[in-house]
Amino acid sequence: MAASKKIRIQYYRSAIATPTRHKLVIKGLGFTRLNQIVEREDTESIRGMVKAVPHLVRILETRG
């Protein structure tokens, strides 16, 4: 079984004053608090979600 690529994403800026759709994207990525780092599969849908809120999240360098 081939190992799927992962992407590490950090939620670094608050979504308080953003549109509801942006808040839903943050929730959909799995973030629950500020400065949290999550690791997700590197798929087109996840990349699209990150692209929708580039001002709120950042992609971190993957290790390994």
N, C-alpha and C positions, 0 to 999 in steps of 0.2 A: 504494500500500500504506500503510495507516494505521499510524502509530507506536504501539506498545503502551506502556501506562503502566508505569513502573518504580517499585520501592520499594527504598530503601536501608536495610539492617539492620545493626546493630552487635552483635557478640557481646562483651558487657562484663562478664559475671560467670561464674566458673568452674562447670563442670558436674560437678566431681569427686564431690561428695556427693549427687548427684541420682539419681533412679531411672533405670534403663537406658533406659526409653522416652524420657526427656528427652534423654539422650545421643544417641539415634538421631535425634531431631528436629533437634538441633544439626548432626549429621553430614549429615542430609538437606537442610538449608538450605545446605550447602556450606562450613561453617566448619571451619577446620583449626587455628586458633590464637586466643587471647584478644585482644580489642580489634580484631579483623579486621572490615572493613566489606565487605559484598557487595551487589550490586545484582541484584535478581530481578524477574521480571515480577509485576505487581500482580494476582494471581489469587486466587480464593477459597481454593484449596488452600494457597498460601503464607501468606495471612492466617490460615488455621486453624492452620498450624504455628507461626506467631508467637504466636498466642493461647494455644497449649499451653504455651509457655515464656516468659511475659512477664517473669518474674523473672531471666531470663538474657540476653535480647536487648532492644534498643530500636530503634524506628523513627526514622530521622533525616529531617530536612527534605529534600525533593527540590529540586534546583536546576533552574531553567529553567521 
